[in-house]
Amino acid sequence: MSIGETACTYATLILHDDGIPITAEKISTIVKAANVQVESYWPSLFAKLAEKRNIEDLIVNAGGGGASVAVAAVPAAVGGGGAAAPPPAEEKKEEPQEESDGDMGFSLFD
């Protein structure tokens, strides 16, 4: 993901979180206030995306791989209402115990 995409993503989320209509001008204003330079097409692309898609749906369905737990927690913080689903139970991986020198019948100082 480029810096322009990242900056516009955060700007879009900020606007959505504050309940402000998402427009290319407002995204550009936030990005400029953060002193980040982006290509001129990014704000308009994100504004068009926000017109056609529900941002909360994008947040909920964006998780892939290990980020799904963090993404699932965002709608509750954004004011998605309702109770957030509990995070999936973590699987404990048993790591093989390293054998110490004492276990092998010799040590460094014998």
C-alpha positions as CSV (number, residue, x, y, z in Angstrom):
1,M,0.0,0.0,0.0
2,S,1.4,3.4,-1.0
3,I,1.6,6.4,1.3
4,G,-1.1,8.1,-0.6
5,E,-3.5,5.1,-0.2
6,T,-2.7,4.9,3.5
7,A,-3.2,8.6,4.1
8,C,-6.5,8.7,2.3
9,T,-7.6,5.5,4.1
10,Y,-7.0,7.2,7.5
11,A,-8.6,10.4,6.3
12,T,-11.7,8.5,5.1
13,L,-11.9,6.7,8.5
14,I,-11.6,10.0,10.4
15,L,-14.4,11.6,8.4
16,H,-16.6,8.5,8.8
17,D,-15.9,8.3,12.5
18,D,-16.9,12.0,12.9
19,G,-20.1,11.5,10.8
20,I,-18.8,14.0,8.2
21,P,-19.7,13.4,4.6
22,I,-16.7,12.0,2.8
23,T,-15.7,14.1,-0.2
24,A,-12.4,14.5,-2.1
25,E,-12.0,18.0,-0.8
26,K,-12.3,16.9,2.8
27,I,-10.0,14.0,2.4
28,S,-7.4,16.4,0.8
29,T,-7.8,18.8,3.6
30,I,-7.0,16.2,6.2
31,V,-4.1,14.8,4.3
32,K,-2.6,18.3,3.8
33,A,-3.1,19.0,7.5
34,A,-1.1,15.9,8.2
35,N,1.6,17.2,6.0
36,V,1.5,14.2,3.7
37,Q,1.7,14.6,-0.1
38,V,-0.4,12.3,-2.1
39,E,-1.1,11.9,-5.8
40,S,-4.1,14.0,-6.8
41,Y,-6.2,11.1,-7.8
42,W,-6.3,9.3,-4.4
43,P,-8.8,11.6,-2.6
44,S,-11.3,11.4,-5.5
45,L,-11.0,7.6,-5.7
46,F,-11.7,7.3,-2.0
47,A,-14.6,9.7,-2.2
48,K,-16.1,7.7,-5.0
49,L,-15.7,4.5,-3.1
50,A,-17.4,6.1,-0.1
51,E,-20.3,7.1,-2.3
52,K,-20.8,3.6,-3.6
53,R,-20.0,1.4,-0.5
54,N,-20.9,1.5,3.1
55,I,-17.7,2.2,5.0
56,E,-18.7,0.1,8.0
57,D,-19.2,-2.9,5.7
58,L,-15.7,-2.3,4.3
59,I,-14.2,-2.2,7.7
60,V,-15.9,-5.4,8.9
61,N,-15.1,-7.3,5.7
62,A,-11.6,-6.0,5.1
63,G,-10.0,-8.4,7.6
64,G,-7.8,-11.0,6.1
65,G,-5.2,-13.1,7.8
66,G,-4.1,-11.9,11.2
67,A,-5.7,-8.5,11.0
68,S,-9.2,-9.8,11.3
69,V,-9.3,-9.5,15.1
70,A,-8.2,-5.8,15.0
71,V,-10.6,-5.0,12.2
72,A,-13.5,-6.6,14.0
73,A,-12.9,-4.4,17.0
74,V,-13.0,-1.2,14.9
75,P,-16.8,-1.0,14.3
76,A,-17.6,-1.0,18.0
77,A,-15.2,1.9,18.5
78,V,-16.6,3.7,15.5
79,G,-20.0,3.5,16.9
80,G,-21.3,0.6,15.0
81,G,-23.8,-0.1,17.7
82,G,-24.6,-3.5,19.1
83,A,-22.2,-5.7,20.9
84,A,-19.0,-6.6,19.1
85,A,-18.4,-10.3,18.5
86,P,-15.8,-11.8,20.9
87,P,-12.4,-12.4,19.4
88,P,-11.7,-15.9,18.3
89,A,-10.0,-18.1,20.8
90,E,-6.2,-18.1,20.4
91,E,-4.7,-21.5,19.8
92,K,-1.7,-22.2,22.0
93,K,1.2,-23.6,20.1
94,E,3.4,-25.8,22.1
95,E,7.0,-24.9,21.3
96,P,9.6,-27.7,21.6
97,Q,11.6,-27.3,24.8
98,E,15.2,-26.7,24.2
99,E,17.4,-29.2,25.9
100,S,19.9,-27.8,28.2
101,D,23.5,-29.0,28.4
102,G,22.7,-30.6,31.8
103,D,20.0,-32.8,30.2
104,M,22.5,-34.3,27.7
105,G,24.9,-35.5,30.4
106,F,27.6,-32.8,30.1
107,S,28.0,-29.2,30.8
108,L,30.3,-26.4,29.8
109,F,32.3,-26.6,33.1
110,D,32.8,-30.4,33.5
